[in-house]
Amino acid sequence: QVKLVESGGGLVPPGGSLRLSCVASDLSFSTYGMNWYRQSPGRGRMLVASIGDSNSATTYEDSVKGRFTISRDNDNNTVFLQMNSLKTEDTGVYYCQAVRWDSRYWGQGTQVTVSS
């Protein structure tokens, strides 16, 4: 059974940093594009960052460009989201998603709270 497990969330003051990880199991990881979404209180899920499968091309939502970096380690079935210069509006539950033409999977999410 495919499983995606996120970790690395927590409470951090404005201006701080966090590194999220998402480990995939029972998945042909290198054939999937990987996404990070954020769900803020009272809002739907918003795509924050994406990374391609083999060529690893990356895209970012405008508000996180220059602050967040998505990367992947195909040898260890892991995708990362390095978040720097965090702002209060970055608060939310962060979900990773694996996407391919024939299937998509979600993790259970990890809470990120940016507050002083």
N, C-alpha and C positions, 0 to 999 in steps of 0.2 A: 504494500500500500504506500502510495506516495505521501511523503510528509515533508513539510517545510517548517523549520523551527527558528524563530527570530530570538535574538538576545541583544543585550547591550543598552537597553533603555534605562531611564532613571530620571532623577531630579537634578537639574543643573541651572546655575544662575545665568542671566543674560550675558552674552559674550563668551560663554563656555563652549566646550566641545564634547561630543559623544561619537562613538563608533558603533554602529549597528552591524550585526552579522545575521545571516540567514543560511542555515545548513539544510541541504536537500538530501533526502534518502529515497531509494527505490525510484530514481529518476535518471534518464539519460541526460544529465545536467548540461553537457556542452551543446546539446541540440536545442536548448530553450533560451529565448530571451528572458531577461529578468527585470522586474520592475519593483520599485518601492513606492507605496502609496501612503498618504497620511489622511486620517480621519479626525478632524477637529470636532470639539463638542458642538452638537447641533448642525453639523454639516455632513455632506456625503464624502466619500473617499475621493481624494485628489491625487493624480499621478505626480510624483515628485521627481523621479529620476528613472531612466531606463538604460539598459546595456544590452547590446546584441549578443548573439550566441558565439560564433567563432571569431568574427572580426572585432567584436567588443566596442562597436561604435556607441557613444553615449549621448543622451539628451537630458535636459533639465527643464523643470518648470522655472519661469522667469524669476520668481522671488527667491530661489535658492541658488541661482547661477553665481559662481565665484565663491560660494560658501560650502556647498555640498559636493562630494565626489563619490561616484559609484564605481565599484571595481568588482572583479570576480576572480576566483581561483578555481579553475575547472578541475584541477587535480584533487581538490578537497571538497568539491561540490558546494562551494560557499560564495555568496555574494555579500558585499559590504556596502555600507553607506557611512562615509566619514562626514560628520556635520560639525562645522566650525562657525564661530561668530553667531551662535544661536540667539534667536529672538523669541519673545514671548509668543508671537504668532506661529512659531514652529511647534507649539504644544499640540499633542494629539497621539493617537495610536498609529504606529507605523507597521504596515503590512508588506511582506514581500509576496511577489507573484511570479510564477513561472508560466511562460506563454510559448506555445508553438502552434502551428497551423491547425493541429487536430486536438489540442487539449490545453487547459490552463488550470493552475492550482494556486491556492492561497495558504499562507501561514496563519497562525492564530493571533499575531500582532504583539507588539511590545510598546509599552507606554513611555512617552517622552514628555516630561514636564519642564518647561523653561520658566523659572520664577525666582525672584529674589527673596 
